[in-house]
Amino acid sequence: MSILLNAKGLSAERGHRELFKNISFSISTGEALHIVGANGSGKTTLMRILAGLMQYGFQGLIDRNSPIFYLGHQSALKGHLTVLENLRLDLSGWSEPSYDLVLDALTQLELAGFTDTFVNNLSVGQQRKVSLARIFLTEHTLWLLDEPFTSLDKAAVSKIEGCIEDHLLRGGAIVLTSHHDIKLSSTKLKIIEL
């Protein structure tokens, strides 16, 4: 097993309030790390630190040995573009996914008929599914998923759990936050509570 992410002594504050202190962990191929905690405990802050999106306001060391795919808890979609246009945008230097790959990802999430629909015309749950369709398209080994199950129906949750499990079985690794109980049958799951 190869270590893809190693965090040592991470601490963060918001204002003068300590969010978390001295968090250390490593994540290797085939492993999942579930970060749990109450709203406001610093889960999203920790994910943004791990993704390299926060340069200040924290202490500690992070070693990344793999390119990261980060999916935040907000959709990060362009409402004036269609579903297809959003999913074919440059995604952190990936090669542009083919139409067939995008259609397959949308089919997995029961959105195959929405390729030419403007994102602004979708429900919140449908927009979340479009964002999550990216996990079916990425080639990155290490995924950081912040609240991936928010606004999803049971069928979509099951599909995303299946995709996560497949990724881990192929040697990927995942760090995620969620208030949802994660069901992974054949992988190593670690839990950190903030």
Number of C-alpha atoms within 10 A of each C-alpha: 9 10 16 21 22 16 17 15 14 19 19 22 15 13 8 7 8 12 18 19 15 12 16 15 14 16 22 21 21 24 24 26 20 19 22 19 15 10 9 11 15 21 23 19 21 24 22 18 20 22 19 13 12 13 9 8 12 19 16 15 13 19 13 17 13 14 15 22 20 22 22 20 17 13 14 13 18 13 15 13 15 19 26 19 16 21 26 18 13 11 15 12 7 13 13 14 17 12 13 9 13 22 20 17 22 24 14 18 20 14 17 15 10 18 19 12 16 17 23 15 12 15 11 15 15 19 22 21 27 26 21 23 22 20 20 17 20 16 16 17 19 28 24 22 22 23 19 24 24 17 16 17 12 10 11 18 19 15 13 22 16 15 15 20 22 16 23 23 15 11 15 21 29 26 22 23 25 18 15 12 8 15 13 15 9 11 15 14 17 14 13 13 12 16
